[in-house]
Amino acid sequence: MMMPNHENHNLWMYKNLELIISSYALPEDVSSNKLVNRFRLKEILNGSNINSDGTVVNHNIIHPDYQTSVLTQNMTKAAYFAFGGVEIPEALVFNAKKIYSALITLDIGKFNENMKGRHIYERNPDGSASAKINYPTGTDWGVDRQLNFFTSDVFAHVFNLDRDCPVKAIDYAHARMEVILSMQARSDTGQYYQAGDSDSYSLREEWVAFHLINTYLVLWAENNGRITISTDTFLKPAPLRTALPLLPDKIYVGNELPIGVVVNKDLVVLPKDLKVKYYSSNENIAVIENGVFKAIEPGQCEITVVVEYGKLKASGTVSITINDYNY
């Protein structure tokens, strides 16, 4: 996005989208034919990061802080795309609705029977939005955190993630803002936290600033009409379809040559993501060891390459002639 004309732009963008999609992935996505920015999920995913119910496990607990972290860190990137004058990949909101809705609608009694009928986002007795957060299996950072939830609320409002929620994101954002302003008003230095507050993160003031800044950026992008979601790939990659061994036209007995592979040209992939194996049909004539082709005897044989990229596989074979010694 920052260097659209760089020769590595497609490689960087491909990996960017792959990581974004992976961070949002549910277990059922791993075998799904669904397309996100034209990437077929089952072809790009190697695992999942989010539970099927939208919750996130980290530090061995159901962790609302990291549930919002997936949202805020991904959707903050939406602002960067917008500021670059680029449409926003749908990958950045892929499964975001599921994750955000779980904060409001999921009955956390499934994790803690003492919280049956309650939700991560608490509601007031009249059903309206409360700033209180329920941690179904505890928390290791502290209970005085509001900014990560506030930013998630604003993002959910901007991207309409709360459309099926009984209490709306903007109402939770307003409830939190009252707490946020109250906490900051305790000091005339502009700091947010006091010594006894329950947030053990060593960079907690910077953490507050990070969330406020990125909330502002997304709101600015929305107010200036720059929030447009795109289903394009942002590059033109293609699935792994073809592969052929790459060797010189003339080969002589005694040659030891690095062997290469040619895949379909429209495949955009980082080389380290490919698993490549070579095979000789007659090892009395030619062998391949550690990517080096060794010509042993004159004659003809076939060289086959098998390439794997994630769950995709392609192979190809070429016939070669090994000539007698090149005097």
Contacts in CASP RR format, 6 or more apart in sequence:
PFRMAT RR
TARGET T0000
AUTHOR 0000-0000-0000
METHOD contacts of the structure
MODEL  1
MMMPNHENHNLWMYKNLELIISSYALPEDVSSNKLVNRFRLKEILNGSNI
NSDGTVVNHNIIHPDYQTSVLTQNMTKAAYFAFGGVEIPEALVFNAKKIY
SALITLDIGKFNENMKGRHIYERNPDGSASAKINYPTGTDWGVDRQLNFF
TSDVFAHVFNLDRDCPVKAIDYAHARMEVILSMQARSDTGQYYQAGDSDS
YSLREEWVAFHLINTYLVLWAENNGRITISTDTFLKPAPLRTALPLLPDK
IYVGNELPIGVVVNKDLVVLPKDLKVKYYSSNENIAVIENGVFKAIEPGQ
CEITVVVEYGKLKASGTVSITINDYNY
1 13 0 8 1.000
1 80 0 8 1.000
1 81 0 8 1.000
1 84 0 8 1.000
1 86 0 8 1.000
3 9 0 8 1.000
6 12 0 8 1.000
9 235 0 8 1.000
10 235 0 8 1.000
10 236 0 8 1.000
10 237 0 8 1.000
10 268 0 8 1.000
11 268 0 8 1.000
11 269 0 8 1.000
11 270 0 8 1.000
13 234 0 8 1.000
13 235 0 8 1.000
14 235 0 8 1.000
14 237 0 8 1.000
14 268 0 8 1.000
14 269 0 8 1.000
14 270 0 8 1.000
15 270 0 8 1.000
17 37 0 8 1.000
17 39 0 8 1.000
17 89 0 8 1.000
17 91 0 8 1.000
17 233 0 8 1.000
17 234 0 8 1.000
18 39 0 8 1.000
18 44 0 8 1.000
20 74 0 8 1.000
20 77 0 8 1.000
20 89 0 8 1.000
20 91 0 8 1.000
20 92 0 8 1.000
20 94 0 8 1.000
21 36 0 8 1.000
21 37 0 8 1.000
21 39 0 8 1.000
21 41 0 8 1.000
21 44 0 8 1.000
21 45 0 8 1.000
21 91 0 8 1.000
21 94 0 8 1.000
22 44 0 8 1.000
22 45 0 8 1.000
22 46 0 8 1.000
22 47 0 8 1.000
22 49 0 8 1.000
23 49 0 8 1.000
23 70 0 8 1.000
23 73 0 8 1.000
23 74 0 8 1.000
24 49 0 8 1.000
24 50 0 8 1.000
24 70 0 8 1.000
24 74 0 8 1.000
24 91 0 8 1.000
24 94 0 8 1.000
24 95 0 8 1.000
24 96 0 8 1.000
24 99 0 8 1.000
25 41 0 8 1.000
25 45 0 8 1.000
25 47 0 8 1.000
25 48 0 8 1.000
25 49 0 8 1.000
25 50 0 8 1.000
25 95 0 8 1.000
26 48 0 8 1.000
26 50 0 8 1.000
26 51 0 8 1.000
26 52 0 8 1.000
26 54 0 8 1.000
26 95 0 8 1.000
26 98 0 8 1.000
27 47 0 8 1.000
27 48 0 8 1.000
27 51 0 8 1.000
27 52 0 8 1.000
28 52 0 8 1.000
29 41 0 8 1.000
29 42 0 8 1.000
29 45 0 8 1.000
29 48 0 8 1.000
29 95 0 8 1.000
30 41 0 8 1.000
30 42 0 8 1.000
30 45 0 8 1.000
30 46 0 8 1.000
30 47 0 8 1.000
30 48 0 8 1.000
31 42 0 8 1.000
32 41 0 8 1.000
32 42 0 8 1.000
33 40 0 8 1.000
33 41 0 8 1.000
33 42 0 8 1.000
34 40 0 8 1.000
34 41 0 8 1.000
35 41 0 8 1.000
35 231 0 8 1.000
36 90 0 8 1.000
36 91 0 8 1.000
36 94 0 8 1.000
37 89 0 8 1.000
37 90 0 8 1.000
37 91 0 8 1.000
37 230 0 8 1.000
37 231 0 8 1.000
37 232 0 8 1.000
37 233 0 8 1.000
37 234 0 8 1.000
38 231 0 8 1.000
38 232 0 8 1.000
38 233 0 8 1.000
39 91 0 8 1.000
39 233 0 8 1.000
40 239 0 8 1.000
42 311 0 8 1.000
43 239 0 8 1.000
43 310 0 8 1.000
43 311 0 8 1.000
43 312 0 8 1.000
46 310 0 8 1.000
49 56 0 8 1.000
49 70 0 8 1.000
50 56 0 8 1.000
50 70 0 8 1.000
50 95 0 8 1.000
50 98 0 8 1.000
50 99 0 8 1.000
51 57 0 8 1.000
53 102 0 8 1.000
53 106 0 8 1.000
53 110 0 8 1.000
54 67 0 8 1.000
54 95 0 8 1.000
54 98 0 8 1.000
54 99 0 8 1.000
54 101 0 8 1.000
54 102 0 8 1.000
54 106 0 8 1.000
55 62 0 8 1.000
55 67 0 8 1.000
55 102 0 8 1.000
55 106 0 8 1.000
56 62 0 8 1.000
56 63 0 8 1.000
56 64 0 8 1.000
56 66 0 8 1.000
56 67 0 8 1.000
56 69 0 8 1.000
56 70 0 8 1.000
56 99 0 8 1.000
57 63 0 8 1.000
58 65 0 8 1.000
58 66 0 8 1.000
59 140 0 8 1.000
61 135 0 8 1.000
61 137 0 8 1.000
61 138 0 8 1.000
61 139 0 8 1.000
61 140 0 8 1.000
62 108 0 8 1.000
62 111 0 8 1.000
62 135 0 8 1.000
62 136 0 8 1.000
62 137 0 8 1.000
63 139 0 8 1.000
64 103 0 8 1.000
64 120 0 8 1.000
64 133 0 8 1.000
64 135 0 8 1.000
64 139 0 8 1.000
64 149 0 8 1.000
65 139 0 8 1.000
65 141 0 8 1.000
65 145 0 8 1.000
65 148 0 8 1.000
67 99 0 8 1.000
67 102 0 8 1.000
67 103 0 8 1.000
67 120 0 8 1.000
68 103 0 8 1.000
68 148 0 8 1.000
68 149 0 8 1.000
68 151 0 8 1.000
68 152 0 8 1.000
69 148 0 8 1.000
70 99 0 8 1.000
71 96 0 8 1.000
71 99 0 8 1.000
71 100 0 8 1.000
71 152 0 8 1.000
71 155 0 8 1.000
71 156 0 8 1.000
72 148 0 8 1.000
72 151 0 8 1.000
72 152 0 8 1.000
72 155 0 8 1.000
72 211 0 8 1.000
72 214 0 8 1.000
74 92 0 8 1.000
74 96 0 8 1.000
75 92 0 8 1.000
75 93 0 8 1.000
75 96 0 8 1.000
75 155 0 8 1.000
75 159 0 8 1.000
75 218 0 8 1.000
76 214 0 8 1.000
76 217 0 8 1.000
76 218 0 8 1.000
77 92 0 8 1.000
78 88 0 8 1.000
78 92 0 8 1.000
78 93 0 8 1.000
78 155 0 8 1.000
78 159 0 8 1.000
78 218 0 8 1.000
78 221 0 8 1.000
78 227 0 8 1.000
79 214 0 8 1.000
79 217 0 8 1.000
79 218 0 8 1.000
79 220 0 8 1.000
79 221 0 8 1.000
81 87 0 8 1.000
81 88 0 8 1.000
81 89 0 8 1.000
81 92 0 8 1.000
82 88 0 8 1.000
82 218 0 8 1.000
82 221 0 8 1.000
82 226 0 8 1.000
82 227 0 8 1.000
83 217 0 8 1.000
83 221 0 8 1.000
83 226 0 8 1.000
85 226 0 8 1.000
86 234 0 8 1.000
87 228 0 8 1.000
87 229 0 8 1.000
87 230 0 8 1.000
87 232 0 8 1.000
88 227 0 8 1.000
88 228 0 8 1.000
88 229 0 8 1.000
88 230 0 8 1.000
89 229 0 8 1.000
89 230 0 8 1.000
89 232 0 8 1.000
89 234 0 8 1.000
90 229 0 8 1.000
90 230 0 8 1.000
90 231 0 8 1.000
93 159 0 8 1.000
93 161 0 8 1.000
93 229 0 8 1.000
96 155 0 8 1.000
96 156 0 8 1.000
96 159 0 8 1.000
96 161 0 8 1.000
97 161 0 8 1.000
97 163 0 8 1.000
97 164 0 8 1.000
100 152 0 8 1.000
100 156 0 8 1.000
100 161 0 8 1.000
100 162 0 8 1.000
100 165 0 8 1.000
100 169 0 8 1.000
101 161 0 8 1.000
101 162 0 8 1.000
101 164 0 8 1.000
101 165 0 8 1.000
102 120 0 8 1.000
103 119 0 8 1.000
103 120 0 8 1.000
103 121 0 8 1.000
103 149 0 8 1.000
103 152 0 8 1.000
104 119 0 8 1.000
104 120 0 8 1.000
104 121 0 8 1.000
104 162 0 8 1.000
104 165 0 8 1.000
104 166 0 8 1.000
104 167 0 8 1.000
104 172 0 8 1.000
105 119 0 8 1.000
105 165 0 8 1.000
105 166 0 8 1.000
106 119 0 8 1.000
106 120 0 8 1.000
107 116 0 8 1.000
107 117 0 8 1.000
107 118 0 8 1.000
107 119 0 8 1.000
108 115 0 8 1.000
108 117 0 8 1.000
108 118 0 8 1.000
108 119 0 8 1.000
108 120 0 8 1.000
108 134 0 8 1.000
108 136 0 8 1.000
109 115 0 8 1.000
109 116 0 8 1.000
109 117 0 8 1.000
109 118 0 8 1.000
109 136 0 8 1.000
111 136 0 8 1.000
111 137 0 8 1.000
112 136 0 8 1.000
112 137 0 8 1.000
115 134 0 8 1.000
115 136 0 8 1.000
118 134 0 8 1.000
119 134 0 8 1.000
120 133 0 8 1.000
120 134 0 8 1.000
120 135 0 8 1.000
120 136 0 8 1.000
121 129 0 8 1.000
121 130 0 8 1.000
121 133 0 8 1.000
121 134 0 8 1.000
121 149 0 8 1.000
121 167 0 8 1.000
121 172 0 8 1.000
122 130 0 8 1.000
122 131 0 8 1.000
122 132 0 8 1.000
122 133 0 8 1.000
122 134 0 8 1.000
123 129 0 8 1.000
123 130 0 8 1.000
123 167 0 8 1.000
124 130 0 8 1.000
127 167 0 8 1.000
128 167 0 8 1.000
128 171 0 8 1.000
128 175 0 8 1.000
129 167 0 8 1.000
129 168 0 8 1.000
129 171 0 8 1.000
129 172 0 8 1.000
129 174 0 8 1.000
129 175 0 8 1.000
130 175 0 8 1.000
131 146 0 8 1.000
131 172 0 8 1.000
131 175 0 8 1.000
131 176 0 8 1.000
131 178 0 8 1.000
131 179 0 8 1.000
133 143 0 8 1.000
133 145 0 8 1.000
133 149 0 8 1.000
135 143 0 8 1.000
140 200 0 8 1.000
141 199 0 8 1.000
141 200 0 8 1.000
141 201 0 8 1.000
142 198 0 8 1.000
142 199 0 8 1.000
142 200 0 8 1.000
143 198 0 8 1.000
144 183 0 8 1.000
144 193 0 8 1.000
144 197 0 8 1.000
144 198 0 8 1.000
144 199 0 8 1.000
145 199 0 8 1.000
146 176 0 8 1.000
146 179 0 8 1.000
146 180 0 8 1.000
146 183 0 8 1.000
147 180 0 8 1.000
147 207 0 8 1.000
147 208 0 8 1.000
147 211 0 8 1.000
147 212 0 8 1.000
148 211 0 8 1.000
149 172 0 8 1.000
149 176 0 8 1.000
150 173 0 8 1.000
150 176 0 8 1.000
150 177 0 8 1.000
150 180 0 8 1.000
150 211 0 8 1.000
150 215 0 8 1.000
151 211 0 8 1.000
151 212 0 8 1.000
151 214 0 8 1.000
151 215 0 8 1.000
152 169 0 8 1.000
153 169 0 8 1.000
153 170 0 8 1.000
153 172 0 8 1.000
153 173 0 8 1.000
153 176 0 8 1.000
154 169 0 8 1.000
154 170 0 8 1.000
154 173 0 8 1.000
154 215 0 8 1.000
154 218 0 8 1.000
154 219 0 8 1.000
155 161 0 8 1.000
155 215 0 8 1.000
155 218 0 8 1.000
156 162 0 8 1.000
156 169 0 8 1.000
157 168 0 8 1.000
157 169 0 8 1.000
157 170 0 8 1.000
157 173 0 8 1.000
158 218 0 8 1.000
158 219 0 8 1.000
158 222 0 8 1.000
158 227 0 8 1.000
159 227 0 8 1.000
161 169 0 8 1.000
162 168 0 8 1.000
162 169 0 8 1.000
162 170 0 8 1.000
180 192 0 8 1.000
183 192 0 8 1.000
183 193 0 8 1.000
183 197 0 8 1.000
184 190 0 8 1.000
184 191 0 8 1.000
184 192 0 8 1.000
186 194 0 8 1.000
187 194 0 8 1.000
191 205 0 8 1.000
192 204 0 8 1.000
192 205 0 8 1.000
192 208 0 8 1.000
193 199 0 8 1.000
193 204 0 8 1.000
193 205 0 8 1.000
193 208 0 8 1.000
201 207 0 8 1.000
221 227 0 8 1.000
235 268 0 8 1.000
236 266 0 8 1.000
236 268 0 8 1.000
237 266 0 8 1.000
237 267 0 8 1.000
237 268 0 8 1.000
237 269 0 8 1.000
238 264 0 8 1.000
238 266 0 8 1.000
238 267 0 8 1.000
238 268 0 8 1.000
239 267 0 8 1.000
239 312 0 8 1.000
240 263 0 8 1.000
240 264 0 8 1.000
240 267 0 8 1.000
240 269 0 8 1.000
240 307 0 8 1.000
240 309 0 8 1.000
240 312 0 8 1.000
240 313 0 8 1.000
240 314 0 8 1.000
241 263 0 8 1.000
241 264 0 8 1.000
241 267 0 8 1.000
241 314 0 8 1.000
242 263 0 8 1.000
242 264 0 8 1.000
242 314 0 8 1.000
242 316 0 8 1.000
243 261 0 8 1.000
243 262 0 8 1.000
243 263 0 8 1.000
243 305 0 8 1.000
243 306 0 8 1.000
243 307 0 8 1.000
243 314 0 8 1.000
243 315 0 8 1.000
243 316 0 8 1.000
244 261 0 8 1.000
244 262 0 8 1.000
244 305 0 8 1.000
244 316 0 8 1.000
244 317 0 8 1.000
244 318 0 8 1.000
245 259 0 8 1.000
245 260 0 8 1.000
245 261 0 8 1.000
245 278 0 8 1.000
245 303 0 8 1.000
245 304 0 8 1.000
245 305 0 8 1.000
245 316 0 8 1.000
245 317 0 8 1.000
245 318 0 8 1.000
246 259 0 8 1.000
246 260 0 8 1.000
246 261 0 8 1.000
246 262 0 8 1.000
247 257 0 8 1.000
247 259 0 8 1.000
247 260 0 8 1.000
247 293 0 8 1.000
247 303 0 8 1.000
247 318 0 8 1.000
247 320 0 8 1.000
248 257 0 8 1.000
250 323 0 8 1.000
251 257 0 8 1.000
251 293 0 8 1.000
251 295 0 8 1.000
251 320 0 8 1.000
251 321 0 8 1.000
251 322 0 8 1.000
251 323 0 8 1.000
252 295 0 8 1.000
252 322 0 8 1.000
252 323 0 8 1.000
252 324 0 8 1.000
252 325 0 8 1.000
252 326 0 8 1.000
253 295 0 8 1.000
253 296 0 8 1.000
253 297 0 8 1.000
253 298 0 8 1.000
253 322 0 8 1.000
253 323 0 8 1.000
253 324 0 8 1.000
253 325 0 8 1.000
254 294 0 8 1.000
254 295 0 8 1.000
254 296 0 8 1.000
254 325 0 8 1.000
255 293 0 8 1.000
255 294 0 8 1.000
255 295 0 8 1.000
255 322 0 8 1.000
256 292 0 8 1.000
256 293 0 8 1.000
256 294 0 8 1.000
256 295 0 8 1.000
257 292 0 8 1.000
257 293 0 8 1.000
257 295 0 8 1.000
258 291 0 8 1.000
258 292 0 8 1.000
258 293 0 8 1.000
259 278 0 8 1.000
259 288 0 8 1.000
259 291 0 8 1.000
259 292 0 8 1.000
259 293 0 8 1.000
259 303 0 8 1.000
260 276 0 8 1.000
260 291 0 8 1.000
260 305 0 8 1.000
261 274 0 8 1.000
261 276 0 8 1.000
261 305 0 8 1.000
261 307 0 8 1.000
263 269 0 8 1.000
263 274 0 8 1.000
263 307 0 8 1.000
263 314 0 8 1.000
267 309 0 8 1.000
269 309 0 8 1.000
273 309 0 8 1.000
273 310 0 8 1.000
274 307 0 8 1.000
274 308 0 8 1.000
274 309 0 8 1.000
275 307 0 8 1.000
275 308 0 8 1.000
275 309 0 8 1.000
275 310 0 8 1.000
276 305 0 8 1.000
276 306 0 8 1.000
276 307 0 8 1.000
276 308 0 8 1.000
277 305 0 8 1.000
277 306 0 8 1.000
278 288 0 8 1.000
278 291 0 8 1.000
278 293 0 8 1.000
278 303 0 8 1.000
278 304 0 8 1.000
278 305 0 8 1.000
278 306 0 8 1.000
279 288 0 8 1.000
279 303 0 8 1.000
279 304 0 8 1.000
279 305 0 8 1.000
279 306 0 8 1.000
280 286 0 8 1.000
280 287 0 8 1.000
280 288 0 8 1.000
280 301 0 8 1.000
280 302 0 8 1.000
280 303 0 8 1.000
281 301 0 8 1.000
281 302 0 8 1.000
281 303 0 8 1.000
281 304 0 8 1.000
282 301 0 8 1.000
282 302 0 8 1.000
283 296 0 8 1.000
284 296 0 8 1.000
284 297 0 8 1.000
285 295 0 8 1.000
285 296 0 8 1.000
285 297 0 8 1.000
285 298 0 8 1.000
285 299 0 8 1.000
285 300 0 8 1.000
285 301 0 8 1.000
285 322 0 8 1.000
286 293 0 8 1.000
286 294 0 8 1.000
286 295 0 8 1.000
286 296 0 8 1.000
286 301 0 8 1.000
286 303 0 8 1.000
286 320 0 8 1.000
286 322 0 8 1.000
287 293 0 8 1.000
287 294 0 8 1.000
287 296 0 8 1.000
288 294 0 8 1.000
288 303 0 8 1.000
293 303 0 8 1.000
295 322 0 8 1.000
296 322 0 8 1.000
297 322 0 8 1.000
298 322 0 8 1.000
298 323 0 8 1.000
298 324 0 8 1.000
299 321 0 8 1.000
299 322 0 8 1.000
300 319 0 8 1.000
300 320 0 8 1.000
300 321 0 8 1.000
300 322 0 8 1.000
301 319 0 8 1.000
301 320 0 8 1.000
301 322 0 8 1.000
302 317 0 8 1.000
302 318 0 8 1.000
302 319 0 8 1.000
302 320 0 8 1.000
303 317 0 8 1.000
303 318 0 8 1.000
303 320 0 8 1.000
304 315 0 8 1.000
304 316 0 8 1.000
304 317 0 8 1.000
305 315 0 8 1.000
305 316 0 8 1.000
305 317 0 8 1.000
306 313 0 8 1.000
306 314 0 8 1.000
306 315 0 8 1.000
306 316 0 8 1.000
307 313 0 8 1.000
307 314 0 8 1.000
307 315 0 8 1.000
END
